[in-house]
Amino acid sequence: MELHDVWFVLIAFLWTGYFFLEGFDFGIGVLTKLLARDRKERRVLINTIGPVWDGNEVWLLSAGGATFAAFPEWYATLFSGFYLPLLIILFCLIVRGVAFEYRHKRDEDRWQTNWEHAIFWCSLIPAFLWGVAFGNIVRGVKINGEMEYVGNVADLLNPYALLGGLVTLTLFTFHGAVFAALKTVGDIRGRARALATKLGLLTAVLALGFLGWTQADKGDTASLVAMIVAVVALVAAIGANLAGREGWSFAFSGVTIVAAVAMLFLTLFPNVMPSSLNEAWSLTVTNASSTPYTLKIMTWCAGIAAPLVMLYQGWTYWVFRKRIGTQHIADAH
């Protein structure tokens, strides 16, 4: 296996880790409006991800940095063609981070309400747009012979990509509901499980349509196996949730995300951005990659740094593993 193939796999791994971890982050943000009944319950939900949400975003920075260094042509074409949706995502991530930190700085109702609205919308919008973006990457976009995107924003709003956005939105919200049930106690835990069941069924319908469309259009045997794993894991997650086995349900919902993202990258390889104008103009792991020497240096750096980061993040989750409830939240002044 060539180094550019290795880095394609590593970038796929980073995106998978990001969607697995940030997925329930986004889900919790959406659930602050769908699940929480009052401010104290919203504080419970936010506190479930309080110690870890910023660490989860490290995976996005790593994926973006790895793409820039390993596949500069892919990075340039992606960010020029998807400039507006990626800018919206970046804006939402910034506002969302500020909202987490500033929401509790004042006791005024209007102040906290505005920041809670920001958490909700800045979780929902990226959860949807990531699906739209990856749907377009897999489907193919207008790339000319000079490796430049020549389409417009309207081209990105096609039925396949919009369905992908609905899948990521519902799947992440389901993942977040299962995580909320796993991390809380009391009445909110039971309501999280009940909502997770409804979200899981909706996700199953949308995901089956999207993954089936992907398989029919671009799939092979490997992607079919990944699709089957994703569907079976999602059904298992719903079943475990109904049985009250929150830990297993969260694990299976995570497997669903991993398998679904793996399927998308399997249908993509060896392309990194297919051209819908001419297949010969597609960006591939070969024509979009950096020099072998650059990839070699990157491999050594990643081999040393990545395990340390993953160990530290795993330790963080272990330290903050206990459940919380409204009884752990102090009353507002």
Secondary structure by P-SEA (a helix, b strand, c coil): ccaaaaaaaaaaaaaaaaaacaaaaaaaaaacccccccaaaaaaaaaaccccccccaaaaaaaaaaaaaccaaaaaaaaaaaaaaaaaaaaaaaaaaaaaacccccccaaaaaaaaaaaaaaaaaaaaaaaaaaaaaaacccccccccccccccccccaaaaaaaaaaaaaaaaaaaaaaaaccccaaaaaaaaaaaaaaaaaaaaaaaaaaaaaaccccaaaaaaaaaaaaaaaaaaaaaaacaaaaaaaaaaaaaaaaaaaaaaaaccccbbbccccccccccccccccaaaaaaaaaaaaccaaaaaaaaaaaaaaaccccccccccccc
